[in-house]
Amino acid sequence: MSEEDPFGGRKPTSHERMTGLPWDASYLEGPAPWDFGGPQPAVVRAAGSFTGTVLDAGCGSGENALHLASRGLPVLGVDVAETALAIARRGRANSGSRPNS
């Protein structure tokens, strides 16, 4: 990512066009506003009904994906924010979850 092209050569998302900043900027100065240190309560409540492989698109720092993986589900988390993925990978390493990527 360069100063001239904060989106790394890819087309910016609608949110990025609106703010003028890449999603990564949300994670550079502490937790993103939507990250509160754990999985979303709705995901925790619904986790028992999940079956099969889970795709967590826009996984952010990975709290929902890590929670579902802790319940034995195969999970793949993807996100456009590289900083968020680095945080999620650290969380996965600390949790002992087997990587899917």
N, C-alpha and C positions, 0 to 999 in steps of 0.2 A: 504494500500500500504506500503510495507516495503522496506528498503534499498536493501535487497537481491533480491526482486522481485518487481520492479517498476510497473509491469503490473497487480498486484493484482491477480495472479493465472490464468489470461486469456491469450490466445494466442495474441501476439502483432500484430498490423496491419502492413502493408508493410511500411508505413511511420515510425512507431515506430521501426521496425527492422533496417531501414536505418539510423535513427538518434541515436538509442539506448536510446531514451527518450520516456516516455509516452506522449500522446497528452496533458495531463494536464500541462506539463511543459511549454507549449505555453502561458498559462494564469497566471502563477505564479508571473511574474514580470511586471505587467501592461497588457494592452490590447494585444491580439494576433496580429501579423502583418496584418492579413486580417480583423480585426475588426476596423472600422473607425467611430463608434459612431452612426450608423443608418442602416437602411435596404439597401441592395444593389440596386443601381439605376435600374437594370434590373427587379428586383422583384417589385419595385414601379411601373414601367411602365406596367408590365404584370398583376398586381394585379386585375385589373378590369375584366380580363378574367378567373380568378380562380373561380371554383364552387365546391361545395361539401366539404368534409373534406380534409385538407392538411396535408401531412406528411413531416416534415422538417428533413430529415435524415442528421445528422452532423450539427445540428442547432447552435453549438457554443454558443455564448452569447445570442442568441435568437432574434436578431434584426429583421430578416426577418419574423419569426413566430409572433412576437409581432405586426409588421406592418399588416400582414394579419389578425390577430385576431382583430385588431382595425377596420377593414373593415367588421367585423361580421362573418368571416369564422371560423369554428371550426378547430383548428390547434393542432397537436401533434408534439413537437420537441423532438428529441432523439440525444444523443451524447455520445461518449465513455469517454469524459473528464469531470470528476465530478466537477472540478472548473468552467468550462464553464456552466454546468447545474445550479450550485449555482448562478452564475451571471444572467443567464436567469430567474431563479425563482425570484430573487430580482427585476428584471425588470418587470416581470409579476405582482408581488405584487404592485409595484409602479404604474403600468398602470391601475390597477383595473380589469384586465382580469380575467375571471373565469378559474380556473385550469382544465386541462384535465387529470391530473394524480394524 
